[in-house]
Amino acid sequence: MHKNKKNTRRDFIVTAGKASVAAGLGMTILPAMAAVKTNVTMGSFAEEVPYTQQPLAYAYNGLEPVIDALTMEIHYSKHAAAYAKNLADAVTAEKVDTKATSLQQLLGNISKYSGKLRNNGGGHYNHEFFWKSMRASADGNKPGNSLLPAIESAFGSFDAFKTQFTEIGKSRFGSGWAWLVVNADKKLLIGSTPNQDNPLMDISDLKGTPLLGLDVWEHAYYLKYQNRRPDYINAWWNVVNWDVVQQRFNAIG
């Protein structure tokens, strides 16, 4: 009996976890409307991410119904695990002293390294950052303290920010990420990067300290949402861990 198209696609997603990531071009930036009152050097307070994959803070089914357990398991144990393994291979091959050079510093000079290191260093950092950006039962949670006023000042309102961020994620051509960052000019920016690039990289058009990142690769949502990326993004807001995003903002000062 032949498998139907849906099952064939599911099988492809399951077995594609260790596929190589191709470097890409293209970038969309949506500038904020106002400066953030903070003293920041781009990337100075970027979240520390170890070179090795870290345990999740929740079970594979912990983000349901927004992200189903099977997607979460494949995403973490196949795709993200492959980035971590390939990163370890690349830093060994290229003789990176991981004790003297943080992953953040490495990404800040990624133009000096190979495409393999760029793709897998970015992929590993992005996913570790992404897992922490979500939590179970986050419905209705909003940024507080200083971040919410900053977002409202920069984008007009919290709802306007969500609309603009959602549009950036929807319009990212092919695979990539949507980001909220603080740049060197002390402004909040919404933008996107292709493939596994991120705003810490010296080759990125969007540069800044990441506060929030959203994975819009198909493997992040296809099993549940198929080709409906907008539905995935709209649902994802219900699991954003704004407490962590606020902590990142606080670290900037």
N, C-alpha and C positions, 0 to 999 in steps of 0.2 A: 504494500500500500504506500502511495506517495504521501509525503508530509505536505500539509497545507502551507501557504506562504508565511503565515504567522509563526508556525512552529519552526519552519526553516530559518526565519529571521532570529527566533529565540536561540536556536542552536548556534547560529553564527555569533551572536553576542556572547554566549557562554564560552565558545572556543576561541574568541578573538582577544581574550584578556592579555595575552603576551605579545600582541602585534606591535611592531615598531611604530613610533609616532613620527610623521613627516613634518619637517619644519614648514611654516607657512608665512604668508605675507598678508598685510591688510590690517586696518585698525580703525576703530571709531572712537571718538572722544566727545563727550558732552560736558562742557565746562560748567562749573558752578556759577551762581549769580553773585556770590559774595565771598570775601576772604574769611578763613577760619582764624580766630584769635589764638594762635599758638606759635611757638618757636620750633620749627622742624627743619631738619636737613633730610633730604629725600633718602628714605631707607634707614635712617639712623636708629629708629626704634622699631624696625621690622621684627615681627614675632620670631623668636628663636625656634627653629625647626631642626631636630637632629637629622643626621644622614640616614638613620634607620627608621623603618616603619614602626609607628607607635600603636598600642591597642586603642580600639574605639572606646568612647565613653558610654556607649549604649549598645544594646543588642542589635543584630541585623534587622529585627522587626521593630526596633525602638522608634522609628520615624514613620511607621504606618499610621494612617493610610496614604500619607503624602509620598513616601518612598517605600516601595514594597520590599519585603525581606530578601527575595531572590535577587533583585537588582542591587541591593545594598551588599549582599554577600559577594556577588560577582565583581562589583565595582571595587570593593575593598581587597578581597582575597586574590583576585586575578589582575585587574588593570593596575591598581595602585601598588600592589605587591611587585608587579613586574617593573614599574618605574624605580622602586627602591632597589631591587636587585641589579637592574641595569645601571643605576647610578653608582652603586658600589663597584661594579666592574669598571666603569668609566674612570672613577677617581683613582682607582688602582693603576689602570693603564696609562693615565695621564699624570701620574705621580703627584696628585694633590695631597698636601699635608692636611688632613681633615681635623687634626688637633690644633693646628695653628690658623686654619682658615675656616670660618663658619660657612654654612650653606648660603646664608644671606650675602656674605662677602663674595663668595664664588659667583653667585648670580649677578652681582653688581659688576663683575668683570667677565661675564660669560662670553663676550666677543673674542676673548683670547683662547677659548677652548673649542672643542669639536662640537659638531651638531648632535652627537650622541649625548654628550654631557649637558648641552643646552636642553634637549628634549626631555631627558630623564631627570635632570636636576630640577627643571621647572615642573615636570609632572609630579615629582615627589613632593616638592614644597607646596604646590597648589592643592594637592589632595589632603595633606596633613592640615593645611590651613582651612580647607573646606569642611572636613569632619568636625573641627572645633567650632565652626560657624553655625552648627545646627544642634538642636536638642529636642528631646521628646516633649510633648505637651507645651509647646511654645506659643500656642494660638493666642492671639491678642496681645502678645508681648511687644513692647515698643522700646526704643532707646530712651534712656533717661538722663538725668543730671545734665551734663554739658553737651552731650551729643545731639539730643533732640532739638534744642534751640539752634545749634549749628546747622543741622540739616534744614530746619525751617527757614533759617536766614539765607542759606545757599540756594535752595531750590523752591522756595515759596511756601511749601507745606510738606508734611510727612507723606501725604497721599501723592503729591506731585512728584516727590522723590521716587516713590515706589513705581509710579507710572513711567517715569523717565528711565529708571534702572531696568524695568521690565522690557521696555522698548529696545534698549541697548542689547539685552540678552536675546530677544526675539530676532533682531536684525543682524546679529553676528553671523556672517556668511560661513557656512561649513562648521567646523569644530572650533571651540575656544572657550573663553571665560568672560564674564562680565564682572566689573570691579567698582567698588567705592574706595577712593584713595584720598590721602592728603598729600598735596605736591609740595615742591620746594618753595612755591610762592604763597604757601600757607592757605591754599584753597582746597575745598572739597571738590573732587572731580568724579564723574561717572564715565567709564569707558570700557572698552573690551580689548582683548588680545587674542591672537590666533593660536590654535593648537595648545601647546603647554607653555607658551610665553607668559610672563607676568610683569607687573610694574616695577619690580626690583631690577630687572635686567637692563644693562646699558644699551642693548639693541632695541628696546621697546619704545614705541612712540608715546605710549602712556607711561609716565614715570611717577612714582610716589610711594608712600607707605600704605600698604593695603589695610583696609579696615574690614571689608566684606568682599567675598568672592563667590561667584556662582558658576558651577560647571555646566556648560551647555553642549558638551559632547553627547552624541546620541546614546552612548552606553550608560549615561547617567539617568536616562529616563525612558528608553525605548520599550522595555518590557511592559510597562504600565500605560504609558502615554502614546506609544507608537510614534507617529510623526507630529504629534500635537505639542510642540515645544512651548507655545504660550500657556497651555493648560498646566504643564509641569512648573513653569515659572510662577504662575499665579498661586498654585498650591504650595510651592516652596516657601513663600512668605510666612506660612503657618508654623514652620519649624526653625526659623532664623533665631539664633541664640543672641539676642541683643545685649545680654549681660557681658558676653565675651567681646562683642564689637565695642561696647562702651569701655571695657578694660583696655582694648587696643588704643582707643582714642585717648584715654587717660594717660597711657604710657608716653604719648607724644608730648604731653605737658600743656 
